[in-house]
């Protein structure tokens, strides 16, 4: 609540209240990377990573459901990322060898 109150946003965010916007992340606490679960806060901070994110809701819109991204063109994103990499390698004269150790 304090994170929303300080900038004056507590009227529309900061708590899970009807009429307010909320971003919600549901984490998988049964995954092997957190077993055995001894402390929920400790597991979230120290053990969990992006693979534990099961569901994401942003301002009431489900963006990820049961581990799958919704409304994301991953093929296009991969193409854009590879084009950016290729541009940077060429711009800085770096020989591209995907199997070389750095």
Backbone as CSV, one residue per row, in Angstrom:
resi,resn,N_x,N_y,N_z,CA_x,CA_y,CA_z,C_x,C_y,C_z
1,UNK,0.825,-1.192,0.000,0.000,0.000,0.000,0.869,1.255,0.000
2,UNK,1.975,1.235,0.767,2.813,2.431,0.850,3.432,2.789,-0.498
3,UNK,3.745,1.772,-1.318,4.312,2.029,-2.633,3.360,2.808,-3.521
4,UNK,2.069,2.619,-3.344,1.069,3.349,-4.117,0.705,4.673,-3.446
5,UNK,0.775,4.716,-2.132,0.367,5.913,-1.386,1.325,7.082,-1.606
6,UNK,2.622,6.809,-1.594,3.614,7.875,-1.710,3.437,8.711,-2.979
7,UNK,3.276,8.088,-4.163,3.080,8.917,-5.361,1.625,9.335,-5.584
8,UNK,0.747,9.062,-4.620,-0.647,9.473,-4.745,-1.491,8.561,-5.618
9,UNK,-1.096,7.293,-5.741,-1.833,6.348,-6.581,-2.721,5.406,-5.783
10,UNK,-2.792,5.595,-4.465,-3.522,4.657,-3.618,-5.029,4.648,-3.875
11,UNK,-5.551,5.618,-4.594,-6.966,5.616,-4.946,-7.294,4.619,-6.050
12,UNK,-6.285,4.228,-6.842,-6.561,3.283,-7.935,-5.708,2.026,-7.898
13,UNK,-4.628,1.988,-7.082,-3.797,0.795,-6.966,-3.361,0.628,-5.514
14,UNK,-2.635,-0.447,-5.241,-2.040,-0.627,-3.916,-2.673,-1.711,-3.079
15,UNK,-3.936,-2.036,-3.355,-4.608,-3.118,-2.639,-5.485,-3.881,-3.627
16,UNK,-5.816,-5.109,-3.268,-6.747,-5.891,-4.083,-8.160,-5.528,-3.651
17,UNK,-8.669,-4.484,-4.262,-9.974,-3.938,-3.909,-10.787,-3.726,-5.184
18,UNK,-12.065,-4.025,-5.133,-12.949,-3.827,-6.290,-12.817,-2.385,-6.797
19,UNK,-12.619,-2.259,-8.114,-12.508,-0.949,-8.736,-11.086,-0.438,-8.862
20,UNK,-10.125,-1.124,-8.237,-8.726,-0.725,-8.357,-8.019,-1.627,-9.365
21,UNK,-6.931,-1.118,-9.948,-6.106,-1.911,-10.843,-5.124,-2.727,-10.015
22,UNK,-4.831,-3.928,-10.516,-3.876,-4.777,-9.800,-3.102,-5.629,-10.788
23,UNK,-1.858,-5.865,-10.486,-1.036,-6.825,-11.205,-0.814,-7.979,-10.239
24,UNK,-1.118,-9.184,-10.699,-1.032,-10.361,-9.838,-0.146,-11.404,-10.503
25,UNK,0.766,-11.982,-9.736,1.630,-13.049,-10.219,1.394,-14.269,-9.330
26,UNK,1.057,-15.406,-9.961,0.893,-16.660,-9.232,2.127,-17.512,-9.482
27,UNK,2.757,-17.959,-8.405,3.998,-18.723,-8.489,3.765,-20.185,-8.131
28,UNK,4.492,-21.081,-8.796,4.415,-22.509,-8.523,5.378,-22.854,-7.395
29,UNK,4.815,-23.142,-6.236,5.634,-23.481,-5.071,5.846,-24.983,-4.936
30,UNK,5.372,-25.769,-5.924,5.554,-27.213,-5.873,6.677,-27.677,-6.800
31,UNK,7.317,-26.757,-7.500,8.399,-27.113,-8.416,9.613,-27.616,-7.631
32,UNK,10.417,-28.449,-8.266,11.575,-29.042,-7.593,12.610,-28.018,-7.138
33,UNK,12.708,-26.876,-7.828,13.727,-25.903,-7.429,13.426,-25.234,-6.089
34,UNK,12.256,-25.475,-5.514,11.951,-24.917,-4.195,11.672,-26.012,-3.160
35,UNK,11.906,-27.262,-3.530,11.631,-28.369,-2.610,12.847,-28.672,-1.751
36,UNK,12.652,-29.011,-0.510,11.400,-28.934,0.221,11.127,-27.485,0.643
37,UNK,9.891,-27.087,0.553,9.511,-25.716,0.893,9.515,-25.544,2.411
38,UNK,10.395,-24.682,2.887,10.502,-24.420,4.326,9.970,-23.051,4.704
39,UNK,10.109,-22.091,3.793,9.698,-20.721,4.063,9.253,-20.101,2.753
40,UNK,7.991,-19.695,2.674,7.477,-19.114,1.435,8.240,-17.850,1.062
41,UNK,8.388,-16.855,1.959,9.152,-15.665,1.564,10.589,-16.006,1.164
42,UNK,11.221,-16.918,1.885,12.582,-17.314,1.562,12.678,-17.976,0.204
43,UNK,11.709,-18.819,-0.120,11.701,-19.498,-1.416,11.499,-18.504,-2.548
44,UNK,10.588,-17.561,-2.372,10.334,-16.560,-3.418,11.585,-15.731,-3.670
45,UNK,12.242,-15.299,-2.619,13.405,-14.423,-2.759,14.657,-15.177,-3.192
46,UNK,14.882,-16.350,-2.635,16.158,-17.032,-2.836,16.149,-18.161,-3.864
47,UNK,15.032,-18.823,-4.060,15.028,-20.030,-4.879,14.264,-19.917,-6.195
48,UNK,13.210,-19.126,-6.224,12.367,-19.078,-7.411,12.994,-18.243,-8.523
49,UNK,12.623,-18.606,-9.755,13.052,-17.850,-10.928,11.871,-17.786,-11.890
50,UNK,12.108,-17.350,-13.112,11.006,-17.161,-14.061,10.256,-18.455,-14.371
51,UNK,10.898,-19.596,-14.182,10.207,-20.859,-14.456,9.090,-21.135,-13.448
52,UNK,9.098,-20.459,-12.320,8.060,-20.639,-11.310,6.822,-19.778,-11.560
53,UNK,6.894,-18.871,-12.530,5.749,-17.993,-12.815,4.712,-18.778,-13.616
54,UNK,3.568,-19.030,-13.009,2.501,-19.799,-13.641,1.491,-18.897,-14.344
55,UNK,1.034,-17.865,-13.655,-0.021,-16.998,-14.179,0.314,-15.556,-13.863
56,UNK,0.056,-14.674,-14.830,0.272,-13.238,-14.641,-0.983,-12.510,-15.101
57,UNK,-1.491,-11.644,-14.248,-2.653,-10.808,-14.574,-2.214,-9.360,-14.409
58,UNK,-2.342,-8.574,-15.466,-1.943,-7.160,-15.454,-3.182,-6.311,-15.685
59,UNK,-3.541,-5.497,-14.695,-4.705,-4.608,-14.785,-5.950,-5.364,-15.253
60,UNK,-6.149,-6.568,-14.715,-7.327,-7.353,-15.028,-7.226,-8.197,-16.287
61,UNK,-6.135,-8.091,-17.031,-5.952,-8.859,-18.263,-4.988,-10.021,-17.995
62,UNK,-5.406,-11.239,-18.300,-4.536,-12.403,-18.128,-3.504,-12.388,-19.243
63,UNK,-2.219,-12.306,-18.880,-1.129,-12.253,-19.850,-0.382,-13.580,-19.960
64,UNK,-0.416,-14.367,-18.881,0.195,-15.696,-18.881,-0.735,-16.596,-18.096
65,UNK,-1.025,-17.779,-18.646,-1.951,-18.694,-17.995,-1.352,-20.089,-17.997
66,UNK,-1.247,-20.686,-16.820,-0.713,-22.032,-16.638,0.610,-22.216,-17.376
67,UNK,1.486,-21.225,-17.251,2.827,-21.295,-17.817,2.954,-20.884,-19.268
68,UNK,1.852,-20.555,-19.934,1.897,-20.193,-21.354,1.580,-18.710,-21.545
69,UNK,2.439,-18.017,-22.304,2.170,-16.625,-22.634,0.981,-16.545,-23.571
70,UNK,0.136,-15.560,-23.347,-1.009,-15.332,-24.209,-0.762,-14.077,-25.035
71,UNK,-1.223,-14.061,-26.246,-1.127,-12.882,-27.122,0.308,-12.422,-27.329
72,UNK,1.232,-13.342,-27.412,2.634,-12.983,-27.671,3.095,-13.710,-28.920
73,UNK,3.671,-12.962,-29.861,4.210,-13.552,-31.081,5.684,-13.861,-30.834
74,UNK,5.951,-15.034,-30.262,7.318,-15.388,-29.877,8.226,-15.550,-31.090
75,UNK,7.694,-15.998,-32.204,8.488,-16.116,-33.424,8.982,-14.754,-33.889
76,UNK,8.098,-13.771,-33.897,8.488,-12.411,-34.283,9.502,-11.834,-33.299
77,UNK,9.276,-12.053,-32.010,10.205,-11.553,-30.999,11.589,-12.169,-31.181
78,UNK,11.654,-13.484,-31.412,12.946,-14.146,-31.635,13.644,-13.560,-32.858
79,UNK,12.887,-13.326,-33.938,13.457,-12.741,-35.155,14.027,-11.347,-34.875
80,UNK,13.280,-10.528,-34.138,13.745,-9.173,-33.808,14.995,-9.211,-32.924
81,UNK,15.041,-10.131,-31.975,16.207,-10.256,-31.106,17.442,-10.691,-31.895
82,UNK,17.268,-11.646,-32.801,18.391,-12.106,-33.610,18.865,-11.014,-34.567
83,UNK,17.944,-10.247,-35.133,18.323,-9.140,-36.024,19.099,-8.077,-35.250
84,UNK,18.688,-7.811,-34.022,19.394,-6.837,-33.182,20.803,-7.323,-32.866
85,UNK,20.937,-8.599,-32.507,22.246,-9.187,-32.250,23.144,-9.086,-33.479
86,UNK,22.608,-9.450,-34.639,23.386,-9.415,-35.876,23.844,-7.993,-36.197
87,UNK,22.973,-7.019,-35.977,23.317,-5.622,-36.223,24.474,-5.183,-35.316
88,UNK,24.368,-5.503,-34.026,25.403,-5.103,-33.076,26.736,-5.781,-33.378
89,UNK,26.705,-7.074,-33.685,27.947,-7.771,-34.030,28.610,-7.122,-35.239
90,UNK,27.811,-6.810,-36.257,28.360,-6.201,-37.460,28.882,-4.796,-37.170
91,UNK,28.132,-4.006,-36.423,28.508,-2.623,-36.115,29.821,-2.552,-35.342
92,UNK,30.092,-3.549,-34.491,31.301,-3.533,-33.674,32.371,-4.491,-34.186
93,UNK,32.158,-5.043,-35.355,33.165,-5.905,-35.967,33.415,-7.194,-35.215
94,UNK,32.397,-7.722,-34.593,32.540,-8.964,-33.831,32.193,-10.140,-34.744
95,UNK,33.115,-11.089,-34.806,32.864,-12.296,-35.594,31.831,-13.142,-34.871
96,UNK,30.802,-13.515,-35.572,29.717,-14.278,-34.959,30.012,-15.768,-35.060
97,UNK,30.209,-16.391,-33.893,30.413,-17.827,-33.825,29.606,-18.325,-32.623
98,UNK,28.453,-18.895,-32.898,27.535,-19.279,-31.818,28.067,-20.396,-30.924
99,UNK,29.127,-21.092,-31.387,29.644,-22.210,-30.609,30.982,-21.898,-29.914
100,UNK,31.442,-20.661,-30.017,32.714,-20.268,-29.398,32.497,-19.900,-27.930
101,UNK,33.493,-20.181,-27.110,33.465,-19.725,-25.720,33.970,-18.306,-25.657
102,UNK,33.391,-17.519,-24.774,33.845,-16.135,-24.616,34.968,-16.037,-23.623
